[in-house]
């Protein structure tokens, strides 16, 4: 799925320079939709900021006043969008943010001139 994202979004210029193709818009909308829920956005932030860039599901569930199955659903949405990956170790699953997906999203949003530092 992340490879599909790379193909669809990898060539995107910032929005201010060049319009997105229909396919690029569909893929980007899917990613932004996955991040558009406050719980999922917070989960993504918790995973990314966790020591070592990896968080056990056991570290995530106590942060929210939600059931385990609800947290699992939100993690599944993030995983299916290609924003995180998970690895089972024993009885726990450890999640990691996929930095390439975030780089592609930010590359589309940040105009080229925002990356240059004024002298």
C-alpha positions in Angstrom: 0.0 0.0 0.0 2.9 2.4 0.8 4.4 1.6 -2.6 1.1 2.6 -4.2 1.3 5.9 -2.3 4.8 6.4 -3.5 3.7 5.9 -7.1 0.6 8.1 -6.8 2.1 10.9 -4.7 5.8 10.6 -5.1 6.0 12.9 -8.0 3.7 15.6 -6.5 4.9 19.2 -6.5 3.7 21.5 -3.8 0.0 22.5 -4.4 1.0 26.1 -5.0 3.2 25.2 -8.0 1.2 22.5 -9.8 -2.3 21.1 -9.6 -2.7 17.5 -8.4 -3.9 14.8 -10.8 -7.2 13.1 -10.0 -5.3 9.9 -8.8 -3.0 12.0 -6.6 -5.9 13.8 -5.0 -7.7 10.5 -4.2 -4.6 9.0 -2.5 -3.9 12.2 -0.6 -7.5 12.5 0.5 -7.4 9.0 1.9 -4.3 9.8 4.0 -5.7 13.1 5.2 -9.1 11.4 6.0 -7.2 8.8 8.1 -5.5 11.6 10.0 -8.7 13.7 10.2 -10.0 12.0 13.4 -8.7 13.6 16.6 -8.1 10.1 18.2 -6.1 8.9 15.1 -4.2 12.1 14.9 -3.3 11.8 18.6 -2.4 8.2 18.2 -0.1 9.1 15.3 1.5 11.8 17.5 1.9 9.5 20.5 3.6 6.8 18.3 5.9 9.3 16.6 7.0 11.0 19.8 7.4 7.8 21.8 11.0 6.9 22.8 12.6 5.1 19.9 9.8 6.1 17.6 7.9 3.0 18.4 5.0 2.4 20.8 3.4 -0.8 22.1 -0.3 -0.9 21.9 -0.2 -1.3 25.7 1.3 2.2 26.0 -1.5 3.7 23.9 -4.7 2.3 25.3 -4.4 3.8 28.8 -4.1 7.3 27.3 -7.7 7.4 26.0 -11.0 6.9 27.7 -11.9 4.4 24.9 -12.2 0.6 24.8 -9.4 -1.6 23.4 -11.4 -2.5 20.3 -12.0 1.2 19.5 -8.3 1.9 19.8 -7.5 -1.1 17.6 -10.0 0.1 15.0 -8.2 3.5 14.9 -4.8 1.9 14.6 -6.1 -0.3 11.8 -7.3 2.8 9.9 -3.9 4.4 10.2 -2.1 1.1 9.2 -4.3 0.6 6.2 -3.7 4.1 5.1 0.1 3.4 5.2 0.8 6.0 8.0 2.0 3.4 10.5 3.2 -0.2 10.5 2.8 -2.8 13.2 4.9 -5.7 14.3 3.7 -8.4 16.7 6.1 -9.4 19.5 4.6 -12.0 21.7 1.2 -10.8 22.8 1.7 -7.1 22.0 1.9 -5.2 18.7 4.4 -2.4 18.4 3.6 0.5 16.0 5.9 2.8 14.1 5.1 5.8 12.0 6.0 5.5 8.3 8.2 8.6 7.9 8.1 8.5 4.1 4.3 8.8 4.1 4.5 11.9 6.3 7.3 13.4 4.1 5.1 13.0 1.0 2.2 14.7 2.7 4.3 17.6 3.9 6.1 17.9 0.5 2.7 18.5 -1.1 1.6 21.1 1.5 4.8 23.1 1.9 5.5 25.5 -1.0 9.1 25.5 -2.4 9.7 29.0 -1.2 8.9 28.1 2.4 11.9 25.8 2.4 14.3 28.6 1.6 15.7 30.6 4.5 15.9 34.4 4.0 19.4 35.8 4.1 
